[in-house]
């Protein structure tokens, strides 16, 4: 991203006048832009922020280049850092290799220690794939031992490159359902107040207030927009494709793109569910899952690849979520 595009984006976004403005820096690998890029970003945020406006920054990274200089900066400006770590070394290094073919686990672990040393806020993103999808206990025990308290688990599913079906590295619906059930049991057994798991937090919030904090299970898909390196704007980072391009910030203000008719159509598309979903006992809490997981059809109106996963998980966990919500409600 050029400095021109960066400045246009920051100026536009902060100029929309929201009291809270959140920037989430992703890639590719966003640290490849270099630390000076983010120093410039903070300068621009200070320049264009209005009085009383709260600005937050989040950085999703593989963490292998984080050093003391990076961590000092991230702490100074309160960046929330999401670090990709797929569990113990044998699982992480299976797919997350460097250009020479070597594993990156030890470098990620060093980055985590630096984040702790410099008091950088961080959480861990675990990508669940076919290789680590049967290892719920190993993965939970690993993060427990490492005293890492904030976790989010993302199920990996993609189409095969030749279009013949699902890519071989994808987690299966059976694996994901079993993983969630076992993870939930361990979370409950260990004490929900001790470890934050993003999906479980969202479900508990739903049981308490009737709304999710996670877009995966929300009724509509309208939480944010994505700005690409050249200023092109899209509805979602899973749908950076011509069909869902909203425009370019060098031609149209971000606020106008974010409120455009195409953005509203995208938001409503999630709610156009398959007949099986409309008849499902878990419709209200699931809402068909994430549109990216409706991989069988390009109209996004089929059931989720993980439909059976969620049914099994909700059958297993919802009674206990409701009991937990009742306990939380009594202590408030």
N, C-alpha and C positions, 0 to 999 in steps of 0.2 A: 504494500500500500504506500502510495506516495504521500509526502507531507501535505500536499495540496488536498488530496482526498481525505486524509486524516482530519485536517482542520475543518473542511467543509462538513464532515460527519459530526464532529464534536459541536461545532457552532450550531448546526441545524438541530441536533438532538436536544441540546441544552436550551436552545431557543424555543423549543416547544412548550417550555414553562411548567413542566411537571415538578412537583415538590421533591420527588425521589427519582433519580435517573441512574439506571444501572447499565454498565458496559461489561460485556462478557467477551473476552478475547480467546478465540479458538483458531484452529487451523484446518488441515495440516498441523504443524507444530508452531505455535505463535512465538515462542522464544527465539526462533530463527530470525525474527525482525531485529533482534538485538536490544540491549537495555536502553540505548539512547532513544529508540522509538517510543518507549513507554515513559521515559523522562519528558519527552516532547508532549506526549499525550497528557500528562499531568499538568504541564504548563498551560496547555490549551484549555483544559477543564477549568483551571483557575481563572483563566482569562475570560471565558464565556459564561461562567456560572453566575447566576443572579443571587441576590441576598436571600438566605434561608433555604437555598436549594441544596439537597443532600445528594452527593455523588458517590457511587460505589463501583469498584472494579473487581472482576473475577478473571482468573487466568487458568485455562485448562491445558495441562502440559504433560509431556512424558518425563519431565524434570531432569533429564540427563545433563543439561548444561547449567543447572542452577548452582551458583557458587556463593561465596560470602557477599560479593558485591550485589548480586541479584537479590539475595535474601534481605540484605540491609534496606534496599529500596522497597521491596514488597512489604516489609514491616512498617517502614516510615509512612507509606501511603495506604496502609490497611487493605492491601489486595487480598482477596480470598483465593487461595490456590487449590485447584483440583488436580490431584496427581494420579496418573494412571498406573495402577499396580494390580496385576491379575492374581494375586495370592502368593504362596510360597514360590521359591525360585524355579522349581521344575515346571510350574504352570506359567509363570510370567515369561520366562525365557523361551518357552515353546514357540511363541509368535513374535515377541517384542525383541527383535534383534537389531544390532547396528549394521552399518553398511559393510562391515567386514564379516558379518555373520555371527558375531559374538553376542552373548546375552547382555542385557542392560540392568538386570536386577540389582547388582551391587551399587551401581551408580544412582539408581532410584533410592535405595536405602540411604546412601550418603546424603542425598538431597533432602530426604525427610529429616535426618538428624540436623542438617543445617537450618531447616525451617523451624525446628524446635529451639535450636540455639538462638535464633534471631526472633523468636516469638511470632513467626508468620502463621496466620490462620490457614489451615489446610484441611481438606478432606480427601478421601480416596475413591477413585472410580475403578470398579472392577468390571471388566468386560467378560461376560459369561459366554463361552464357546463350547464346542463339542469336546475339547480336551479337558477343560476344568469344570465342566457342567455337572459332574458326578461327585464333586469334592466339597460339598457344603461344610462338612465338619472340619476338614483340613483347613479350609479357607477361613472359617470363623475362628478356629483355634489360633491360627496364625496371627490374625489381627488382634485377637484378645491378648496374646503373648506380647505383641508389639505395642500394646496400649494405645491403639488407634481407635478413636471413638466415633468418627463420622464417616459413614460408608454409603456409597450408592452402587447398585448392581444394575448393569445394562445388558440385556440379552442380545446377543449378536445373531442376526439373520439377514442374509443377502441372497439375491438371485445368483445362480451360477453364471459365469461370464458367457457361456454358450447358450444361455436361455433355456437350458434343459430341466431346470428345477431349482432347488435350493442349494447354495454353495456348501461344500462338504464341511467347512469349518464351523458352520452355524450350529448353535445349540438346538437340540430337538425339543418339541413341545413336552414330551414326557420328562426329559431331563430338567427342563425349566420348572415344571410343576413340582417335581420331586425336590428340586433345589430350594424353591421358595418355602415349601412345607417344612423341610428340615431346618432351614435358616430361621424360620419363624419360631420353631420349637426351641432352638438354642437361644435366640434373642429373648424369648419369654422366660426361659429357665435362668438366664444370666441376669435378668433385670432390665426391662426396657428403658429405664431411666439412665442406664450406664452406657448404652451404645445407641447411637442414632443411625437408623437405616432409612434412607430417604423414602422408599416406597411405603414402608410400614408407618413412618411418620405421617405421610399423606393420608393413608387409610384411617389412622387414628383421628386425625384432624377431621376427616369426613364424618366419622362416627360421632364426633363431638359437635360439629358445626354445619354439616351437610355440604361442605365444599372441600375439594382437593387442593393441596398445595403443589401437586405434580401434574403437569399437563397431560401425561400419558393417559390418565383416567378421567380427565375433565370432559365436560359436555362439548365444549368447543375448542378450537385450536387457534388462539389469538393472543398468546402471551408476549410475543416479541416479533421483530423483523431481523433479518440477516443482511449485513452490508458486506459485500465482497471487496476484494482489494482495489477494484477499479471503480467502485461506487455503485455497482449494480445491487439492487435490493430484492430480496426474496422473502417468502412467507415464513420459511422454517429452514433450519440447517440440514434437515433430511430431504428437503425438496428444492435444492438449488438446481433447477431445471427450467428450460424455456417456458413451460406451461405456467409456472408460478413466479415468473419475474414480474415485479411490480413497477420497475423503472430504474432510473439512475439518479443519485443525489445531486449530480452536477446539472441535472435538467429539471428536477422536481424536488421540493422540500420533503424531508423524511416524514414529517407529520402528515403531509398530504398523501404520501405513498402508504403510510400505515393505516390510514382511514379510507383507502380507496375501495371501490366496489370489488375488485379482484381479491383484495385481502379479506373482505367480508364473505365472499363466496368460499374462499379457502376455509375460513373459520367455520362456516356452516356445513362444509363437506363432511367433516368428522361426524356430525350428528345424523347423517343419512346412512342408517345402519341396515345390515342384512336382516331378513325376516327372522333368522335364528336368534339374532341379538334382541330383537323387539319382544320375543317370547321368552327370553332368558330370565331366570330368577335373580340374576346378579346385574341386570341392566343398569340400575341406578348407580351402582358403585363402580361399574367397569366402563360403561359407555363405549364399548367396542375396542378399548385399548388404543394404542398409538396408530395413526394412519400408516406410518412407515411399515408396520407389521402386517398390513393387509396386502401381502405381496403377490397374491394369486391373480389380481386383476388391476388394470390401470385406472378403473373408475373409483377405486378405494371403498366400494360399497360391499365388499365381501367380508366374511368373518376374519378375525385376526389369525395369523399363523399360531399364535399362542392362546387361542380360545380355550382349548382343553386344559392348558396350564393354569389359566386364571380360574376356571371352574373348579378344578381340583383344589387350588389354593384357597379360594374363598369358602368353599365347603369346609375346608379344614380349619380355617383361621377366624372367620367372621364372628362366631359366637364368643370367642375369647377376646377379639378386638372390642366387641360391644361391652363385655364385662370390664375390660380395662378402661374403656371410655367412661363407664359409669363410676369407677373408682376415681379417675382423674377429675370428673365433674364434681364429685363430693368433696374433694380437697380444695377446690378453687374458692 
